[in-house]
Amino acid sequence: MNCNQIRELLPDLAAGMHASTPEPTIEIEKHIASCAACAAHLRDLQKTMALLDEWQAPEPSPYFDTRFEARLREEMARPAAGWLSWLRRPAWAMSAAGVVLAGALVVGIGSKSYIFQTEAISTNPPSLGLPVEPGTAVGDLQALERNDDLYADFDMLDELQVQDDVTANP
């Protein structure tokens, strides 16, 4: 067994609850004997359990029941709130929701946001027939595409230049 499996079983061991079969208990004891970290964890849990066994809940005040019953009688005798009291909190909530909704509509309709104006977002790529300014990335790519044959000839000229340099300088 590894340390993680043992640590899951340590609270039960510290509380005095052992497994029903002796085989897992023997493996746990062997691991605890060989692993200092798990043994320390078990000792700490046993100390905590011992302290919890010694702890006693404080007794309530002798006048607790008397004061509780008096407060209960006061609350029962208090007159019921008017018919507007139940409306007060839901009315505040509804008015706050109305203000938020109205604000969202004013901001959404009054501004040029893309949330309410779907026609402003274009999903179609630009067509190649549109004029493109030279010097831009798109313009340069279109120029390279139109002049592909010309640039291929330049590559051949570069190869010829290299061959001439090699034959000239033996």
Contacts in CASP RR format, 6 or more apart in sequence:
PFRMAT RR
TARGET T0000
AUTHOR 0000-0000-0000
METHOD contacts of the structure
MODEL  1
MNCNQIRELLPDLAAGMHASTPEPTIEIEKHIASCAACAAHLRDLQKTMA
LLDEWQAPEPSPYFDTRFEARLREEMARPAAGWLSWLRRPAWAMSAAGVV
LAGALVVGIGSKSYIFQTEAISTNPPSLGLPVEPGTAVGDLQALERNDDL
YADFDMLDELQVQDDVTANP
1 27 0 8 1.000
1 28 0 8 1.000
1 31 0 8 1.000
3 31 0 8 1.000
3 35 0 8 1.000
3 37 0 8 1.000
3 38 0 8 1.000
6 28 0 8 1.000
6 31 0 8 1.000
6 32 0 8 1.000
6 35 0 8 1.000
6 38 0 8 1.000
7 38 0 8 1.000
7 41 0 8 1.000
9 19 0 8 1.000
9 24 0 8 1.000
9 28 0 8 1.000
10 38 0 8 1.000
10 41 0 8 1.000
10 42 0 8 1.000
10 45 0 8 1.000
11 45 0 8 1.000
12 18 0 8 1.000
13 28 0 8 1.000
13 42 0 8 1.000
13 45 0 8 1.000
14 42 0 8 1.000
14 45 0 8 1.000
14 46 0 8 1.000
14 48 0 8 1.000
14 49 0 8 1.000
15 49 0 8 1.000
18 25 0 8 1.000
19 25 0 8 1.000
19 28 0 8 1.000
31 38 0 8 1.000
32 38 0 8 1.000
32 39 0 8 1.000
32 42 0 8 1.000
33 39 0 8 1.000
61 67 0 8 1.000
107 113 0 8 1.000
108 115 0 8 1.000
108 116 0 8 1.000
109 116 0 8 1.000
112 120 0 8 1.000
114 120 0 8 1.000
114 121 0 8 1.000
126 138 0 8 1.000
128 142 0 8 1.000
132 138 0 8 1.000
132 139 0 8 1.000
132 142 0 8 1.000
133 139 0 8 1.000
134 140 0 8 1.000
134 143 0 8 1.000
144 151 0 8 1.000
END
